Amino acid sequence: MNKILFLSLLALCVSTSVEAGKGRQPCSGKKGGISHCQGSKFICQDGSMSGSKKTCR
């Protein structure tokens, strides 16, 4: 019984982390990733401001 519970919880954790990784992240691709935040906007490694609707904290 404990083994089944453990495997069920493990499967839930894996599926949740896969879902969280889906979608594009701010400054992805050629922009090189996030450098820093300026207010609530993401500033990319290439110096440009991300067009993302996500907020930077």
C-alpha distance matrix in Angstrom:
0.0 3.8 5.4 5.3 6.4 8.7 10.1 10.8 12.6 14.4 15.6 16.8 18.7 20.3 21.5 22.9 24.8 26.2 27.5 29.1 30.9 32.5 36.1 39.1 39.5 42.8 45.4 43.5 45.2 48.8 48.9 47.0 44.4 44.8 47.5 47.4 47.7 51.0 50.3 47.5 48.4 47.0 49.6 48.9 49.8 52.8 54.2 53.6 51.9 48.8 49.0 45.4 44.7 42.0 43.2 43.5 42.6
3.8 0.0 3.8 5.4 5.1 6.1 8.6 9.8 10.6 12.2 14.2 15.4 16.5 18.4 20.1 21.1 22.7 24.5 26.0 27.2 29.0 30.9 34.5 37.3 37.4 40.6 43.1 41.3 43.2 46.7 46.6 44.5 41.9 42.2 44.7 44.6 44.9 48.3 47.7 45.0 45.9 44.5 47.1 46.4 47.1 50.2 51.6 51.2 49.6 46.6 47.0 43.4 42.8 39.9 40.9 41.0 39.9
5.4 3.8 0.0 3.8 5.5 5.1 6.2 8.6 10.0 10.5 12.3 14.3 15.4 16.5 18.4 20.0 21.3 22.6 24.5 26.0 27.3 29.2 32.9 35.7 36.0 39.3 41.6 39.5 41.2 44.7 44.8 42.7 40.3 40.9 43.5 43.7 44.3 47.7 47.4 44.7 45.3 43.6 46.0 45.1 45.6 48.6 50.3 49.9 48.4 45.4 45.9 42.4 42.1 39.3 40.5 40.5 39.7
5.3 5.4 3.8 0.0 3.8 5.4 5.2 6.1 8.6 9.8 10.6 12.3 14.3 15.4 16.6 18.4 20.2 21.2 22.7 24.6 26.1 27.6 31.3 34.3 34.9 38.3 40.7 38.7 40.3 43.9 44.2 42.3 39.8 40.5 43.3 43.5 43.8 47.1 46.7 43.8 44.4 42.8 45.4 44.5 45.3 48.2 49.8 49.1 47.5 44.3 44.5 41.0 40.5 37.9 39.4 39.7 39.1
6.4 5.1 5.5 3.8 0.0 3.8 5.5 5.1 6.2 8.6 9.9 10.6 12.4 14.4 15.5 16.6 18.6 20.2 21.3 22.8 24.8 26.5 30.0 33.0 33.3 36.5 39.2 37.4 39.3 42.9 42.8 41.0 38.3 38.6 41.3 41.2 41.4 44.6 44.0 41.1 42.0 40.6 43.3 42.7 43.7 46.7 48.0 47.4 45.6 42.4 42.7 39.0 38.4 35.6 36.8 37.1 36.3
8.7 6.1 5.1 5.4 3.8 0.0 3.8 5.4 5.2 6.1 8.6 9.9 10.7 12.4 14.4 15.4 16.7 18.5 20.2 21.3 23.0 25.0 28.7 31.3 31.4 34.7 37.1 35.2 37.1 40.6 40.6 38.5 35.9 36.3 38.9 38.9 39.4 42.7 42.4 39.7 40.3 38.8 41.2 40.5 41.2 44.2 45.7 45.3 43.7 40.7 41.2 37.6 37.3 34.4 35.5 35.5 34.6
10.1 8.6 6.2 5.2 5.5 3.8 0.0 3.8 5.5 5.0 6.1 8.6 9.9 10.5 12.3 14.2 15.5 16.6 18.5 20.1 21.4 23.1 26.8 29.7 30.1 33.6 35.9 33.7 35.3 38.9 39.1 37.2 34.8 35.5 38.4 38.7 39.2 42.6 42.4 39.6 39.9 38.2 40.6 39.6 40.3 43.1 44.8 44.3 42.8 39.6 40.0 36.6 36.4 33.7 35.2 35.3 34.9
10.8 9.8 8.6 6.1 5.1 5.4 3.8 0.0 3.8 5.4 5.2 6.3 8.8 10.1 10.7 12.4 14.5 15.6 16.7 18.6 20.4 21.8 25.4 28.4 29.0 32.5 35.1 33.1 34.9 38.6 38.7 37.0 34.4 35.0 38.0 38.1 38.3 41.5 41.0 38.0 38.5 37.1 39.7 38.9 40.0 42.8 44.2 43.4 41.7 38.4 38.5 35.0 34.4 31.9 33.5 34.0 33.6
12.6 10.6 10.0 8.6 6.2 5.2 5.5 3.8 0.0 3.8 5.4 5.0 6.2 8.7 10.0 10.6 12.4 14.4 15.5 16.7 18.7 20.6 24.1 26.9 27.1 30.3 33.0 31.3 33.4 36.9 36.7 35.0 32.2 32.5 35.3 35.2 35.3 38.6 38.1 35.2 35.9 34.5 37.1 36.5 37.6 40.6 41.8 41.2 39.3 36.2 36.5 32.9 32.3 29.6 30.8 31.1 30.4
14.4 12.2 10.5 9.8 8.6 6.1 5.0 5.4 3.8 0.0 3.8 5.4 5.2 6.3 8.7 9.9 10.8 12.5 14.4 15.6 16.9 19.0 22.7 25.3 25.5 28.9 31.2 29.2 31.0 34.6 34.6 32.7 30.1 30.7 33.5 33.7 34.3 37.7 37.5 34.7 35.1 33.3 35.7 34.8 35.5 38.5 40.0 39.5 38.0 34.9 35.4 32.0 31.8 29.0 30.4 30.4 30.0
15.6 14.2 12.3 10.6 9.9 8.6 6.1 5.2 5.4 3.8 0.0 3.8 5.5 5.2 6.2 8.6 10.1 10.7 12.4 14.4 15.7 17.1 20.8 23.8 24.4 28.0 30.4 28.2 29.9 33.5 33.8 32.2 29.7 30.6 33.6 34.1 34.5 37.8 37.6 34.6 34.7 33.0 35.5 34.4 35.3 38.0 39.7 38.9 37.3 34.0 34.2 30.8 30.7 28.2 30.0 30.4 30.4
16.8 15.4 14.3 12.3 10.6 9.9 8.6 6.3 5.0 5.4 3.8 0.0 3.8 5.5 5.3 6.1 8.7 10.0 10.7 12.4 14.5 15.9 19.4 22.5 23.0 26.4 29.1 27.3 29.3 33.0 32.9 31.5 28.8 29.2 32.3 32.4 32.4 35.6 35.1 32.0 32.4 31.0 33.7 33.0 34.3 37.0 38.4 37.4 35.5 32.2 32.3 28.7 28.2 25.7 27.4 28.0 27.8
18.7 16.5 15.4 14.3 12.4 10.7 9.9 8.8 6.2 5.2 5.5 3.8 0.0 3.8 5.5 5.1 6.2 8.7 10.0 10.7 12.6 14.8 18.3 20.9 20.9 24.2 26.7 25.0 27.2 30.8 30.5 28.8 26.0 26.4 29.3 29.3 29.6 32.9 32.6 29.7 30.1 28.5 31.1 30.4 31.4 34.3 35.7 35.0 33.2 30.1 30.5 27.0 26.7 23.9 25.3 25.5 25.2
20.3 18.4 16.5 15.4 14.4 12.4 10.5 10.1 8.7 6.3 5.2 5.5 3.8 0.0 3.8 5.4 5.3 6.2 8.7 10.0 10.9 12.9 16.6 19.2 19.6 23.1 25.4 23.2 25.0 28.6 28.7 27.0 24.6 25.4 28.5 29.0 29.6 33.0 33.1 30.1 30.0 28.1 30.4 29.3 30.2 32.9 34.5 33.9 32.4 29.2 29.7 26.3 26.5 23.9 25.7 25.8 26.0
21.5 20.1 18.4 16.6 15.5 14.4 12.3 10.7 10.0 8.7 6.2 5.3 5.5 3.8 0.0 3.8 5.5 5.1 6.3 8.7 10.1 11.1 14.7 17.8 18.7 22.3 24.9 22.7 24.5 28.3 28.5 27.2 24.8 25.6 29.0 29.4 29.6 32.8 32.7 29.5 29.3 27.7 30.2 29.2 30.4 32.9 34.4 33.4 31.7 28.3 28.3 24.9 24.8 22.6 24.7 25.4 25.9
22.9 21.1 20.0 18.4 16.6 15.4 14.2 12.4 10.6 9.9 8.6 6.1 5.1 5.4 3.8 0.0 3.8 5.4 5.2 6.3 8.8 10.3 13.7 16.6 17.0 20.3 23.1 21.5 23.8 27.5 27.2 26.0 23.2 23.5 26.8 26.8 26.7 29.8 29.5 26.3 26.4 25.0 27.8 27.2 28.7 31.3 32.5 31.4 29.5 26.1 26.2 22.6 22.2 19.7 21.6 22.2 22.5
24.8 22.7 21.3 20.2 18.6 16.7 15.5 14.5 12.4 10.8 10.1 8.7 6.2 5.3 5.5 3.8 0.0 3.8 5.4 5.1 6.4 9.0 12.4 14.7 14.7 18.1 20.6 18.8 21.1 24.6 24.4 22.8 20.1 20.6 23.8 24.2 24.5 27.8 27.9 24.9 24.8 22.9 25.4 24.4 25.6 28.4 29.8 29.0 27.4 24.2 24.7 21.2 21.4 18.7 20.5 20.6 21.0
26.2 24.5 22.6 21.2 20.2 18.5 16.6 15.6 14.4 12.5 10.7 10.0 8.7 6.2 5.1 5.4 3.8 0.0 3.8 5.4 5.2 6.7 10.4 13.1 14.0 17.7 20.0 17.7 19.4 23.2 23.4 22.1 19.8 20.9 24.4 25.1 25.6 28.8 29.1 26.0 25.4 23.4 25.7 24.3 25.5 27.9 29.6 28.5 27.2 23.8 24.0 20.8 21.2 19.1 21.4 21.8 22.8
27.5 26.0 24.5 22.7 21.3 20.2 18.5 16.7 15.5 14.4 12.4 10.7 10.0 8.7 6.3 5.2 5.4 3.8 0.0 3.8 5.4 5.4 8.7 12.0 13.1 16.6 19.4 17.5 19.6 23.4 23.3 22.6 20.1 20.8 24.4 24.8 24.7 27.6 27.5 24.2 23.7 22.2 24.9 23.9 25.7 27.9 29.2 27.7 25.9 22.4 22.1 18.8 18.7 16.7 19.3 20.3 21.4
29.1 27.2 26.0 24.6 22.8 21.3 20.1 18.6 16.7 15.6 14.4 12.4 10.7 10.0 8.7 6.3 5.1 5.4 3.8 0.0 3.8 5.6 8.2 10.6 10.7 14.0 16.9 15.5 18.1 21.7 21.1 20.3 17.3 17.7 21.1 21.2 21.2 24.2 24.1 20.9 20.6 19.0 21.8 21.0 22.8 25.3 26.4 25.1 23.2 19.8 20.0 16.5 16.5 14.0 16.2 16.8 17.8
30.9 29.0 27.3 26.1 24.8 23.0 21.4 20.4 18.7 16.9 15.7 14.5 12.6 10.9 10.1 8.8 6.4 5.2 5.4 3.8 0.0 3.8 6.6 8.5 8.8 12.5 14.8 12.8 15.0 18.6 18.5 17.4 14.9 15.9 19.5 20.3 20.8 23.9 24.4 21.4 20.4 18.3 20.5 19.2 20.6 22.9 24.4 23.3 21.9 18.6 19.0 15.9 16.8 14.6 17.0 17.2 18.6
32.5 30.9 29.2 27.6 26.5 25.0 23.1 21.8 20.6 19.0 17.1 15.9 14.8 12.9 11.1 10.3 9.0 6.7 5.4 5.6 3.8 0.0 3.8 6.9 8.8 12.4 14.8 12.6 14.5 18.3 18.4 18.1 15.9 17.2 20.9 21.8 22.0 24.8 25.2 21.9 20.7 18.8 21.1 19.7 21.5 23.3 24.8 23.2 21.8 18.1 17.9 14.9 15.7 14.3 17.3 18.2 20.2
36.1 34.5 32.9 31.3 30.0 28.7 26.8 25.4 24.1 22.7 20.8 19.4 18.3 16.6 14.7 13.7 12.4 10.4 8.7 8.2 6.6 3.8 0.0 3.7 6.5 9.8 12.3 10.4 12.4 16.0 16.0 16.3 14.3 15.5 19.3 20.2 20.1 22.6 23.0 19.7 18.2 16.4 18.7 17.4 19.5 20.9 22.3 20.3 18.7 15.0 14.4 11.7 12.7 11.9 15.3 16.5 19.0
39.1 37.3 35.7 34.3 33.0 31.3 29.7 28.4 26.9 25.3 23.8 22.5 20.9 19.2 17.8 16.6 14.7 13.1 12.0 10.6 8.5 6.9 3.7 0.0 3.7 6.7 8.6 6.8 9.1 12.5 12.3 12.9 11.0 12.4 16.2 17.4 17.6 19.9 20.8 17.8 15.7 13.6 15.4 13.9 16.0 17.2 18.6 16.7 15.4 11.8 11.6 9.3 11.3 10.8 13.9 14.8 17.7
39.5 37.4 36.0 34.9 33.3 31.4 30.1 29.0 27.1 25.5 24.4 23.0 20.9 19.6 18.7 17.0 14.7 14.0 13.1 10.7 8.8 8.8 6.5 3.7 0.0 3.8 6.4 5.6 9.0 12.1 10.8 10.9 8.3 9.0 12.8 13.8 14.1 16.7 17.8 15.0 12.9 10.5 12.4 11.1 13.3 15.1 16.2 14.7 13.2 9.8 10.7 8.1 10.4 9.0 11.5 11.6 14.4
42.8 40.6 39.3 38.3 36.5 34.7 33.6 32.5 30.3 28.9 28.0 26.4 24.2 23.1 22.3 20.3 18.1 17.7 16.6 14.0 12.5 12.4 9.8 6.7 3.8 0.0 3.8 5.5 9.2 11.2 9.0 9.8 7.1 6.9 10.4 11.1 11.1 13.4 14.7 12.2 9.6 7.0 8.9 8.0 10.8 12.4 12.9 11.2 9.5 6.2 7.7 5.7 8.7 7.7 9.6 9.4 12.7
45.4 43.1 41.6 40.7 39.2 37.1 35.9 35.1 33.0 31.2 30.4 29.1 26.7 25.4 24.9 23.1 20.6 20.0 19.4 16.9 14.8 14.8 12.3 8.6 6.4 3.8 0.0 3.8 6.7 7.9 5.2 6.4 4.7 5.6 8.7 10.5 11.5 13.6 15.8 14.0 10.8 7.6 7.7 5.3 7.7 8.8 10.0 8.6 8.2 5.8 8.3 8.1 11.7 11.2 12.6 11.7 14.9
43.5 41.3 39.5 38.7 37.4 35.2 33.7 33.1 31.3 29.2 28.2 27.3 25.0 23.2 22.7 21.5 18.8 17.7 17.5 15.5 12.8 12.6 10.4 6.8 5.6 5.5 3.8 0.0 3.8 6.5 5.8 6.2 5.3 7.9 11.2 13.5 14.9 17.3 19.3 17.3 14.3 11.1 11.3 8.5 9.8 10.8 13.0 11.8 11.8 9.2 11.0 10.3 13.7 13.1 15.1 14.5 17.5
45.2 43.2 41.2 40.3 39.3 37.1 35.3 34.9 33.4 31.0 29.9 29.3 27.2 25.0 24.5 23.8 21.1 19.4 19.6 18.1 15.0 14.5 12.4 9.1 9.0 9.2 6.7 3.8 0.0 3.8 5.5 6.1 7.3 10.7 13.4 16.3 18.0 20.1 22.5 20.7 17.5 14.3 13.8 10.4 10.7 10.9 13.8 12.8 13.8 11.6 13.2 13.2 16.7 16.6 18.7 18.1 21.1
48.8 46.7 44.7 43.9 42.9 40.6 38.9 38.6 36.9 34.6 33.5 33.0 30.8 28.6 28.3 27.5 24.6 23.2 23.4 21.7 18.6 18.3 16.0 12.5 12.1 11.2 7.9 6.5 3.8 0.0 3.8 5.3 8.2 11.3 13.1 16.3 18.3 20.0 22.8 21.5 18.0 14.8 13.3 9.8 9.3 8.4 11.7 11.1 13.1 11.9 13.8 14.8 18.5 18.7 20.4 19.5 22.5
48.9 46.6 44.8 44.2 42.8 40.6 39.1 38.7 36.7 34.6 33.8 32.9 30.5 28.7 28.5 27.2 24.4 23.4 23.3 21.1 18.5 18.4 16.0 12.3 10.8 9.0 5.2 5.8 5.5 3.8 0.0 3.8 5.9 8.1 9.8 12.7 14.6 16.2 19.1 18.0 14.5 11.3 9.5 6.0 6.1 5.5 8.3 7.8 9.6 8.8 11.4 12.4 16.2 16.2 17.4 16.2 19.3
47.0 44.5 42.7 42.3 41.0 38.5 37.2 37.0 35.0 32.7 32.2 31.5 28.8 27.0 27.2 26.0 22.8 22.1 22.6 20.3 17.4 18.1 16.3 12.9 10.9 9.8 6.4 6.2 6.1 5.3 3.8 0.0 3.8 7.0 8.4 11.9 14.5 16.8 19.8 18.9 15.7 12.1 10.4 6.7 5.2 6.5 9.6 10.3 11.9 11.1 14.1 14.4 18.0 17.2 18.1 16.4 18.9
44.4 41.9 40.3 39.8 38.3 35.9 34.8 34.4 32.2 30.1 29.7 28.8 26.0 24.6 24.8 23.2 20.1 19.8 20.1 17.3 14.9 15.9 14.3 11.0 8.3 7.1 4.7 5.3 7.3 8.2 5.9 3.8 0.0 3.8 6.5 9.4 11.8 14.6 17.2 16.0 13.2 9.5 8.7 5.7 5.8 8.4 10.3 10.7 11.1 9.8 12.9 12.3 15.6 14.2 14.9 13.0 15.4
44.8 42.2 40.9 40.5 38.6 36.3 35.5 35.0 32.5 30.7 30.6 29.2 26.4 25.4 25.6 23.5 20.6 20.9 20.8 17.7 15.9 17.2 15.5 12.4 9.0 6.9 5.6 7.9 10.7 11.3 8.1 7.0 3.8 0.0 3.8 5.8 8.1 11.1 13.7 12.7 10.2 6.5 6.0 4.5 5.8 9.0 9.5 9.9 9.5 8.6 12.1 11.3 14.2 12.4 12.3 9.8 12.0
47.5 44.7 43.5 43.3 41.3 38.9 38.4 38.0 35.3 33.5 33.6 32.3 29.3 28.5 29.0 26.8 23.8 24.4 24.4 21.1 19.5 20.9 19.3 16.2 12.8 10.4 8.7 11.2 13.4 13.1 9.8 8.4 6.5 3.8 0.0 3.8 7.3 9.9 13.1 13.2 10.9 7.6 5.6 5.0 4.8 8.3 8.0 9.7 9.9 10.5 14.2 14.0 16.8 15.1 14.1 11.1 12.7
47.4 44.6 43.7 43.5 41.2 38.9 38.7 38.1 35.2 33.7 34.1 32.4 29.3 29.0 29.4 26.8 24.2 25.1 24.8 21.2 20.3 21.8 20.2 17.4 13.8 11.1 10.5 13.5 16.3 16.3 12.7 11.9 9.4 5.8 3.8 0.0 3.8 6.8 9.7 10.2 8.7 6.2 5.4 7.1 8.2 11.2 9.7 10.9 9.9 10.7 14.1 13.7 15.7 13.7 11.9 8.5 9.6
47.7 44.9 44.3 43.8 41.4 39.4 39.2 38.3 35.3 34.3 34.5 32.4 29.6 29.6 29.6 26.7 24.5 25.6 24.7 21.2 20.8 22.0 20.1 17.6 14.1 11.1 11.5 14.9 18.0 18.3 14.6 14.5 11.8 8.1 7.3 3.8 0.0 3.8 6.0 6.5 5.7 4.8 5.7 8.8 11.0 13.4 11.3 11.4 9.3 10.0 12.8 12.2 13.4 11.6 9.1 5.9 7.1
51.0 48.3 47.7 47.1 44.6 42.7 42.6 41.5 38.6 37.7 37.8 35.6 32.9 33.0 32.8 29.8 27.8 28.8 27.6 24.2 23.9 24.8 22.6 19.9 16.7 13.4 13.6 17.3 20.1 20.0 16.2 16.8 14.6 11.1 9.9 6.8 3.8 0.0 3.8 6.0 5.4 6.4 6.7 10.4 12.8 14.3 11.4 11.2 8.8 10.5 12.9 13.1 14.0 12.9 10.2 7.9 9.2
50.3 47.7 47.4 46.7 44.0 42.4 42.4 41.0 38.1 37.5 37.6 35.1 32.6 33.1 32.7 29.5 27.9 29.1 27.5 24.1 24.4 25.2 23.0 20.8 17.8 14.7 15.8 19.3 22.5 22.8 19.1 19.8 17.2 13.7 13.1 9.7 6.0 3.8 0.0 3.8 5.6 8.2 9.8 13.5 16.3 17.8 15.0 14.2 11.2 12.3 13.8 13.4 13.2 12.1 8.8 7.3 7.9
47.5 45.0 44.7 43.8 41.1 39.7 39.6 38.0 35.2 34.7 34.6 32.0 29.7 30.1 29.5 26.3 24.9 26.0 24.2 20.9 21.4 21.9 19.7 17.8 15.0 12.2 14.0 17.3 20.7 21.5 18.0 18.9 16.0 12.7 13.2 10.2 6.5 6.0 3.8 0.0 3.8 6.9 9.7 13.0 16.2 17.9 15.6 14.2 10.8 10.6 11.5 10.4 9.8 8.4 5.1 4.6 6.4
48.4 45.9 45.3 44.4 42.0 40.3 39.9 38.5 35.9 35.1 34.7 32.4 30.1 30.0 29.3 26.4 24.8 25.4 23.7 20.6 20.4 20.7 18.2 15.7 12.9 9.6 10.8 14.3 17.5 18.0 14.5 15.7 13.2 10.2 10.9 8.7 5.7 5.4 5.6 3.8 0.0 3.8 6.5 9.7 13.2 14.4 12.2 10.5 7.0 6.9 8.3 7.9 8.6 8.0 6.1 5.4 8.6
47.0 44.5 43.6 42.8 40.6 38.8 38.2 37.1 34.5 33.3 33.0 31.0 28.5 28.1 27.7 25.0 22.9 23.4 22.2 19.0 18.3 18.8 16.4 13.6 10.5 7.0 7.6 11.1 14.3 14.8 11.3 12.1 9.5 6.5 7.6 6.2 4.8 6.4 8.2 6.9 3.8 0.0 3.8 6.3 9.7 11.5 9.9 8.7 6.0 5.4 8.2 7.7 9.7 8.6 7.5 5.8 9.0
49.6 47.1 46.0 45.4 43.3 41.2 40.6 39.7 37.1 35.7 35.5 33.7 31.1 30.4 30.2 27.8 25.4 25.7 24.9 21.8 20.5 21.1 18.7 15.4 12.4 8.9 7.7 11.3 13.8 13.3 9.5 10.4 8.7 6.0 5.6 5.4 5.7 6.7 9.8 9.7 6.5 3.8 0.0 3.8 6.8 8.2 6.3 5.9 4.6 6.0 9.6 10.3 12.9 12.2 11.3 9.2 11.9
48.9 46.4 45.1 44.5 42.7 40.5 39.6 38.9 36.5 34.8 34.4 33.0 30.4 29.3 29.2 27.2 24.4 24.3 23.9 21.0 19.2 19.7 17.4 13.9 11.1 8.0 5.3 8.5 10.4 9.8 6.0 6.7 5.7 4.5 5.0 7.1 8.8 10.4 13.5 13.0 9.7 6.3 3.8 0.0 3.8 5.4 5.3 5.4 6.0 6.4 10.1 10.9 14.2 13.6 13.5 11.6 14.4
49.8 47.1 45.6 45.3 43.7 41.2 40.3 40.0 37.6 35.5 35.3 34.3 31.4 30.2 30.4 28.7 25.6 25.5 25.7 22.8 20.6 21.5 19.5 16.0 13.3 10.8 7.7 9.8 10.7 9.3 6.1 5.2 5.8 5.8 4.8 8.2 11.0 12.8 16.3 16.2 13.2 9.7 6.8 3.8 0.0 3.8 5.4 7.5 9.3 10.1 13.8 14.5 17.9 17.0 16.9 14.6 16.8
52.8 50.2 48.6 48.2 46.7 44.2 43.1 42.8 40.6 38.5 38.0 37.0 34.3 32.9 32.9 31.3 28.4 27.9 27.9 25.3 22.9 23.3 20.9 17.2 15.1 12.4 8.8 10.8 10.9 8.4 5.5 6.5 8.4 9.0 8.3 11.2 13.4 14.3 17.8 17.9 14.4 11.5 8.2 5.4 3.8 0.0 3.8 5.7 8.9 10.2 13.5 15.2 18.7 18.6 18.8 16.9 19.6
54.2 51.6 50.3 49.8 48.0 45.7 44.8 44.2 41.8 40.0 39.7 38.4 35.7 34.5 34.4 32.5 29.8 29.6 29.2 26.4 24.4 24.8 22.3 18.6 16.2 12.9 10.0 13.0 13.8 11.7 8.3 9.6 10.3 9.5 8.0 9.7 11.3 11.4 15.0 15.6 12.2 9.9 6.3 5.3 5.4 3.8 0.0 3.8 6.8 9.3 12.7 14.6 17.8 17.8 17.4 15.5 18.0
53.6 51.2 49.9 49.1 47.4 45.3 44.3 43.4 41.2 39.5 38.9 37.4 35.0 33.9 33.4 31.4 29.0 28.5 27.7 25.1 23.3 23.2 20.3 16.7 14.7 11.2 8.6 11.8 12.8 11.1 7.8 10.3 10.7 9.9 9.7 10.9 11.4 11.2 14.2 14.2 10.5 8.7 5.9 5.4 7.5 5.7 3.8 0.0 3.8 6.4 9.2 11.7 14.9 15.6 15.6 14.4 17.5
51.9 49.6 48.4 47.5 45.6 43.7 42.8 41.7 39.3 38.0 37.3 35.5 33.2 32.4 31.7 29.5 27.4 27.2 25.9 23.2 21.9 21.8 18.7 15.4 13.2 9.5 8.2 11.8 13.8 13.1 9.6 11.9 11.1 9.5 9.9 9.9 9.3 8.8 11.2 10.8 7.0 6.0 4.6 6.0 9.3 8.9 6.8 3.8 0.0 3.8 6.5 8.8 11.5 12.3 12.1 11.4 14.7
48.8 46.6 45.4 44.3 42.4 40.7 39.6 38.4 36.2 34.9 34.0 32.2 30.1 29.2 28.3 26.1 24.2 23.8 22.4 19.8 18.6 18.1 15.0 11.8 9.8 6.2 5.8 9.2 11.6 11.9 8.8 11.1 9.8 8.6 10.5 10.7 10.0 10.5 12.3 10.6 6.9 5.4 6.0 6.4 10.1 10.2 9.3 6.4 3.8 0.0 3.8 5.3 8.6 9.4 10.3 10.2 13.9
49.0 47.0 45.9 44.5 42.7 41.2 40.0 38.5 36.5 35.4 34.2 32.3 30.5 29.7 28.3 26.2 24.7 24.0 22.1 20.0 19.0 17.9 14.4 11.6 10.7 7.7 8.3 11.0 13.2 13.8 11.4 14.1 12.9 12.1 14.2 14.1 12.8 12.9 13.8 11.5 8.3 8.2 9.6 10.1 13.8 13.5 12.7 9.2 6.5 3.8 0.0 3.8 6.5 8.8 10.4 11.7 15.5
45.4 43.4 42.4 41.0 39.0 37.6 36.6 35.0 32.9 32.0 30.8 28.7 27.0 26.3 24.9 22.6 21.2 20.8 18.8 16.5 15.9 14.9 11.7 9.3 8.1 5.7 8.1 10.3 13.2 14.8 12.4 14.4 12.3 11.3 14.0 13.7 12.2 13.1 13.4 10.4 7.9 7.7 10.3 10.9 14.5 15.2 14.6 11.7 8.8 5.3 3.8 0.0 3.8 5.3 7.8 9.5 13.2
44.7 42.8 42.1 40.5 38.4 37.3 36.4 34.4 32.3 31.8 30.7 28.2 26.7 26.5 24.8 22.2 21.4 21.2 18.7 16.5 16.8 15.7 12.7 11.3 10.4 8.7 11.7 13.7 16.7 18.5 16.2 18.0 15.6 14.2 16.8 15.7 13.4 14.0 13.2 9.8 8.6 9.7 12.9 14.2 17.9 18.7 17.8 14.9 11.5 8.6 6.5 3.8 0.0 3.8 6.5 9.5 12.8
42.0 39.9 39.3 37.9 35.6 34.4 33.7 31.9 29.6 29.0 28.2 25.7 23.9 23.9 22.6 19.7 18.7 19.1 16.7 14.0 14.6 14.3 11.9 10.8 9.0 7.7 11.2 13.1 16.6 18.7 16.2 17.2 14.2 12.4 15.1 13.7 11.6 12.9 12.1 8.4 8.0 8.6 12.2 13.6 17.0 18.6 17.8 15.6 12.3 9.4 8.8 5.3 3.8 0.0 3.8 6.7 9.7
43.2 40.9 40.5 39.4 36.8 35.5 35.2 33.5 30.8 30.4 30.0 27.4 25.3 25.7 24.7 21.6 20.5 21.4 19.3 16.2 17.0 17.3 15.3 13.9 11.5 9.6 12.6 15.1 18.7 20.4 17.4 18.1 14.9 12.3 14.1 11.9 9.1 10.2 8.8 5.1 6.1 7.5 11.3 13.5 16.9 18.8 17.4 15.6 12.1 10.3 10.4 7.8 6.5 3.8 0.0 3.8 6.5
43.5 41.0 40.5 39.7 37.1 35.5 35.3 34.0 31.1 30.4 30.4 28.0 25.5 25.8 25.4 22.2 20.6 21.8 20.3 16.8 17.2 18.2 16.5 14.8 11.6 9.4 11.7 14.5 18.1 19.5 16.2 16.4 13.0 9.8 11.1 8.5 5.9 7.9 7.3 4.6 5.4 5.8 9.2 11.6 14.6 16.9 15.5 14.4 11.4 10.2 11.7 9.5 9.5 6.7 3.8 0.0 3.8
42.6 39.9 39.7 39.1 36.3 34.6 34.9 33.6 30.4 30.0 30.4 27.8 25.2 26.0 25.9 22.5 21.0 22.8 21.4 17.8 18.6 20.2 19.0 17.7 14.4 12.7 14.9 17.5 21.1 22.5 19.3 18.9 15.4 12.0 12.7 9.6 7.1 9.2 7.9 6.4 8.6 9.0 11.9 14.4 16.8 19.6 18.0 17.5 14.7 13.9 15.5 13.2 12.8 9.7 6.5 3.8 0.0
